Amino acid sequence: MKATIYHNPACGTSRKTLTLLEESGAHVQIIEYLKSPPTRAELQRLYARAGITAKDGLRAKEPLAAELGLTADGVSDDMILDAMMAHPILINRPLVETDKGVALCRPQEEVLKLL
């Protein structure tokens, strides 16, 4: 099986998810999204395939999200995506894609549904 993980090596959940992928025997493509962020179109495609909105994919715990007003009611997905493009740290992780779908793997066991 082939899997792509949008990974932050500083994140424990992301590291644990990567370990689960590797232990499953999947051929894993690792994208360190802070170094190589997805395009807006790619992020929209991933979220659509996962069945989530940009707000669902926002790393709301990141202080910058509150500073930019992204956690307030009524913030549009376009505003969130614009902020994610400018500040990839706002993209919640890890996002994993396989032939079975896409999931935001929080907790890391969510990845098992994609294997």
Accessible surface in RSA format (square Angstrom, percent):
REM  Atomic radii and reference values for relative SASA: ProtOr
REM  Chains: A
REM  Algorithm: Lee & Richards
REM  Probe-radius: 1.40
REM  Slices: 20
REM RES _ NUM      All-atoms   Total-Side   Main-Chain    Non-polar    All polar
REM                ABS   REL    ABS   REL    ABS   REL    ABS   REL    ABS   REL
RES MET A   1   100.64  52.1  40.93  27.1  59.71 142.2  55.79  47.4  44.85  59.4
RES LYS A   2   124.34  60.7 119.28  73.2   5.06  12.0  63.34  57.0  61.00  65.0
RES ALA A   3     0.69   0.6   0.00   0.0   0.69   1.6   0.69   1.0   0.00   0.0
RES THR A   4    17.36  12.3  17.36  17.6   0.00   0.0   4.34   5.8  13.02  19.7
RES ILE A   5     0.00   0.0   0.00   0.0   0.00   0.0   0.00   0.0   0.00   0.0
RES TYR A   6    12.52   5.8  12.52   7.1   0.00   0.0   4.41   3.3   8.11  10.0
RES HIS A   7     9.18   5.0   8.82   6.1   0.36   0.9   3.11   3.2   6.07   7.1
RES ASN A   8     8.32   5.7   7.87   7.6   0.45   1.1   0.45   1.1   7.87   7.6
RES PRO A   9    61.49  44.8  54.93  50.1   6.56  23.8  55.29  45.7   6.20  38.5
RES ALA A  10    88.11  81.0  54.61  84.3  33.50  76.2  63.39  89.3  24.72  65.5
RES CYS A  11    10.22   7.7   5.62   6.3   4.59  10.8   4.59  11.6   5.62   6.1
RES GLY A  12    26.91  33.2   0.00   N/A  26.91  33.2  16.44  45.1  10.47  23.4
RES THR A  13    28.69  20.4  24.70  25.0   3.99   9.5   1.51   2.0  27.17  41.1
RES SER A  14     0.00   0.0   0.00   0.0   0.00   0.0   0.00   0.0   0.00   0.0
RES ARG A  15   119.26  50.1 116.99  59.6   2.27   5.4  48.58  66.4  70.68  42.8
RES LYS A  16   118.34  57.7 114.67  70.4   3.67   8.7  63.69  57.3  54.65  58.2
RES THR A  17     0.00   0.0   0.00   0.0   0.00   0.0   0.00   0.0   0.00   0.0
RES LEU A  18    23.73  13.2  23.73  17.0   0.00   0.0  23.73  16.7   0.00   0.0
RES THR A  19    64.04  45.5  64.04  64.9   0.00   0.0  38.80  52.1  25.25  38.2
RES LEU A  20    47.58  26.5  44.91  32.1   2.67   6.7  44.91  31.5   2.67   7.2
RES LEU A  21     0.00   0.0   0.00   0.0   0.00   0.0   0.00   0.0   0.00   0.0
RES GLU A  22    96.20  55.2  78.39  59.3  17.81  42.4  32.36  62.6  63.84  52.1
RES GLU A  23   132.30  76.0  94.42  71.4  37.88  90.2  48.53  93.9  83.77  68.4
RES SER A  24    58.56  49.5  14.35  19.1  44.21 101.8  26.23  55.8  32.33  45.3
RES GLY A  25    61.60  76.0   0.00   N/A  61.60  76.0  35.12  96.4  26.48  59.3
RES ALA A  26    13.59  12.5   0.46   0.7  13.13  29.9   1.45   2.0  12.14  32.2
RES HIS A  27   129.25  70.6 122.27  85.0   6.98  17.9  82.78  85.3  46.48  54.1
RES VAL A  28    28.18  18.5   5.27   4.8  22.90  55.2   5.27   4.6  22.90  62.1
RES GLN A  29    86.32  48.3  81.00  59.2   5.32  12.7  27.73  59.0  58.59  44.4
RES ILE A  30    78.41  44.6  50.89  37.9  27.52  66.3  50.89  36.6  27.52  74.7
RES ILE A  31    36.26  20.6  33.36  24.9   2.90   7.0  36.26  26.1   0.00   0.0
RES GLU A  32    55.39  31.8  50.78  38.4   4.61  11.0  11.40  22.0  43.99  35.9
RES TYR A  33     0.42   0.2   0.42   0.2   0.00   0.0   0.42   0.3   0.00   0.0
RES LEU A  34    74.83  41.7  51.96  37.2  22.87  57.5  52.13  36.6  22.70  61.1
RES LYS A  35   163.48  79.8 130.50  80.1  32.97  78.5  91.07  82.0  72.41  77.1
RES SER A  36    67.65  57.2  59.42  79.3   8.23  19.0  32.29  68.8  35.36  49.5
RES PRO A  37    61.06  44.5  41.37  37.7  19.69  71.6  41.37  34.2  19.69 122.4
RES PRO A  38    12.49   9.1   1.15   1.0  11.34  41.2   9.95   8.2   2.54  15.8
RES THR A  39    89.13  63.4  82.29  83.4   6.84  16.3  82.88 111.3   6.25   9.5
RES ARG A  40    71.03  29.8  68.36  34.8   2.67   6.3  43.89  60.0  27.13  16.4
RES ALA A  41    70.87  65.2  62.70  96.8   8.17  18.6  64.22  90.4   6.65  17.6
RES GLU A  42    46.74  26.8  44.94  34.0   1.79   4.3  18.46  35.7  28.28  23.1
RES LEU A  43     0.04   0.0   0.04   0.0   0.00   0.0   0.04   0.0   0.00   0.0
RES GLN A  44    78.21  43.7  72.04  52.7   6.17  14.7  24.87  52.9  53.34  40.5
RES ARG A  45   101.39  42.6  93.78  47.8   7.61  18.1  71.46  97.7  29.93  18.1
RES LEU A  46     0.44   0.2   0.44   0.3   0.00   0.0   0.44   0.3   0.00   0.0
RES TYR A  47     7.98   3.7   7.98   4.5   0.00   0.0   7.91   5.9   0.06   0.1
RES ALA A  48    78.21  71.9  50.19  77.5  28.02  63.7  60.18  84.8  18.03  47.7
RES ARG A  49   101.77  42.7  69.81  35.6  31.96  76.1  38.34  52.4  63.43  38.4
RES ALA A  50    26.14  24.0   1.10   1.7  25.04  57.0   3.05   4.3  23.09  61.2
RES GLY A  51    68.08  84.0   0.00   N/A  68.08  84.0  36.47 100.1  31.62  70.8
RES ILE A  52    43.97  25.0  31.34  23.3  12.63  30.5  33.74  24.3  10.23  27.8
RES THR A  53    65.78  46.8  60.86  61.7   4.93  11.7  62.82  84.4   2.97   4.5
RES ALA A  54     2.85   2.6   1.20   1.9   1.65   3.7   1.20   1.7   1.65   4.4
RES LYS A  55    79.13  38.6  70.57  43.3   8.57  20.4  65.71  59.1  13.43  14.3
RES ASP A  56    77.40  54.2  59.19  58.9  18.21  43.1  18.16  42.7  59.24  59.1
RES GLY A  57     0.73   0.9   0.00   N/A   0.73   0.9   0.73   2.0   0.00   0.0
RES LEU A  58     7.64   4.3   1.82   1.3   5.82  14.6   1.82   1.3   5.82  15.7
RES ARG A  59    37.82  15.9  37.33  19.0   0.49   1.2   0.97   1.3  36.85  22.3
RES ALA A  60    58.28  53.6  42.96  66.3  15.33  34.9  43.11  60.7  15.17  40.2
RES LYS A  61   168.82  82.4 139.99  85.9  28.82  68.6 100.85  90.8  67.97  72.4
RES GLU A  62    40.67  23.4  38.71  29.3   1.97   4.7   1.64   3.2  39.03  31.9
RES PRO A  63    88.89  64.8  79.50  72.5   9.39  34.1  87.89  72.6   1.00   6.2
RES LEU A  64    39.00  21.7  37.97  27.2   1.03   2.6  38.04  26.7   0.96   2.6
RES ALA A  65     0.00   0.0   0.00   0.0   0.00   0.0   0.00   0.0   0.00   0.0
RES ALA A  66    64.05  58.9  47.61  73.5  16.45  37.4  48.63  68.5  15.42  40.8
RES GLU A  67   134.95  77.5  94.99  71.9  39.95  95.1  47.52  91.9  87.43  71.4
RES LEU A  68    79.64  44.4  53.17  38.0  26.48  66.6  58.39  41.0  21.25  57.2
RES GLY A  69    33.66  41.5   0.00   N/A  33.66  41.5  28.81  79.1   4.84  10.8
RES LEU A  70     5.84   3.3   5.84   4.2   0.00   0.0   5.84   4.1   0.00   0.0
RES THR A  71    62.22  44.3  41.01  41.6  21.21  50.5  23.68  31.8  38.54  58.3
RES ALA A  72    52.60  48.4  42.23  65.2  10.37  23.6  52.26  73.6   0.34   0.9
RES ASP A  73   143.74 100.7 118.02 117.5  25.72  60.8  38.50  90.6 105.24 105.0
RES GLY A  74    81.41 100.4   0.00   N/A  81.41 100.4  43.49 119.4  37.92  84.9
RES VAL A  75    22.97  15.1   8.55   7.7  14.42  34.7   9.97   8.7  13.01  35.3
RES SER A  76    50.37  42.6  41.51  55.4   8.86  20.4  46.52  99.1   3.85   5.4
RES ASP A  77    58.50  41.0  52.70  52.5   5.80  13.7  21.64  50.9  36.86  36.8
RES ASP A  78    84.33  59.1  83.13  82.7   1.20   2.8  20.62  48.5  63.71  63.5
RES MET A  79   104.98  54.4  99.86  66.1   5.12  12.2  79.31  67.4  25.67  34.0
RES ILE A  80     0.00   0.0   0.00   0.0   0.00   0.0   0.00   0.0   0.00   0.0
RES LEU A  81     5.87   3.3   5.87   4.2   0.00   0.0   5.87   4.1   0.00   0.0
RES ASP A  82    80.92  56.7  73.32  73.0   7.60  18.0  28.26  66.5  52.67  52.5
RES ALA A  83    12.40  11.4   6.29   9.7   6.11  13.9  12.05  17.0   0.35   0.9
RES MET A  84     0.00   0.0   0.00   0.0   0.00   0.0   0.00   0.0   0.00   0.0
RES MET A  85    61.99  32.1  39.79  26.3  22.20  52.9  30.39  25.8  31.60  41.9
RES ALA A  86    69.86  64.2  37.13  57.3  32.73  74.4  47.86  67.4  22.00  58.3
RES HIS A  87    67.91  37.1  64.71  45.0   3.21   8.2  39.85  41.1  28.07  32.7
RES PRO A  88    25.36  18.5  25.36  23.1   0.00   0.0  25.36  20.9   0.00   0.0
RES ILE A  89    52.00  29.6  51.29  38.2   0.71   1.7  51.29  36.9   0.71   1.9
RES LEU A  90     0.00   0.0   0.00   0.0   0.00   0.0   0.00   0.0   0.00   0.0
RES ILE A  91     1.84   1.0   1.84   1.4   0.00   0.0   1.84   1.3   0.00   0.0
RES ASN A  92    20.34  14.0  19.28  18.6   1.06   2.6   0.00   0.0  20.34  19.7
RES ARG A  93    21.06   8.8  21.06  10.7   0.00   0.0   1.37   1.9  19.68  11.9
RES PRO A  94     0.00   0.0   0.00   0.0   0.00   0.0   0.00   0.0   0.00   0.0
RES LEU A  95     1.30   0.7   1.23   0.9   0.08   0.2   1.23   0.9   0.08   0.2
RES VAL A  96     0.31   0.2   0.00   0.0   0.31   0.8   0.31   0.3   0.00   0.0
RES GLU A  97    27.81  16.0  26.03  19.7   1.79   4.3  10.62  20.5  17.19  14.0
RES THR A  98     5.27   3.7   0.00   0.0   5.27  12.6   4.92   6.6   0.35   0.5
RES ASP A  99   126.17  88.4 101.99 101.5  24.19  57.2  31.32  73.7  94.86  94.6
RES LYS A 100   129.31  63.1  92.62  56.8  36.69  87.3  64.91  58.4  64.40  68.6
RES GLY A 101     9.92  12.2   0.00   N/A   9.92  12.2   9.92  27.2   0.00   0.0
RES VAL A 102    10.54   6.9   0.11   0.1  10.44  25.1   0.11   0.1  10.44  28.3
RES ALA A 103    18.33  16.9  15.37  23.7   2.96   6.7  18.33  25.8   0.00   0.0
RES LEU A 104    35.82  19.9  23.01  16.5  12.80  32.2  23.01  16.2  12.80  34.5
RES CYS A 105     0.00   0.0   0.00   0.0   0.00   0.0   0.00   0.0   0.00   0.0
RES ARG A 106    75.57  31.7  54.59  27.8  20.97  49.9  20.81  28.4  54.76  33.2
RES PRO A 107    82.39  60.0  75.64  69.0   6.75  24.5  81.64  67.4   0.75   4.7
RES GLN A 108    34.09  19.1  34.09  24.9   0.00   0.0   1.74   3.7  32.35  24.5
RES GLU A 109    88.63  50.9  83.89  63.5   4.74  11.3  47.49  91.9  41.14  33.6
RES GLU A 110    48.23  27.7  47.58  36.0   0.64   1.5   6.92  13.4  41.31  33.7
RES VAL A 111     0.00   0.0   0.00   0.0   0.00   0.0   0.00   0.0   0.00   0.0
RES LEU A 112    95.76  53.3  81.76  58.5  14.00  35.2  82.20  57.7  13.56  36.5
RES LYS A 113   146.92  71.7 119.99  73.6  26.93  64.1  92.73  83.5  54.19  57.7
RES LEU A 114    10.27   5.7  10.27   7.3   0.00   0.0  10.27   7.2   0.00   0.0
RES LEU A 115    46.24  25.8  22.92  16.4  23.33  58.6  34.47  24.2  11.78  31.7
END  Absolute sums over single chains surface
CHAIN  1 A     5860.1       4507.8       1352.4       3299.5       2560.7
END  Absolute sums over all chains
TOTAL          5860.1       4507.8       1352.4       3299.5       2560.7
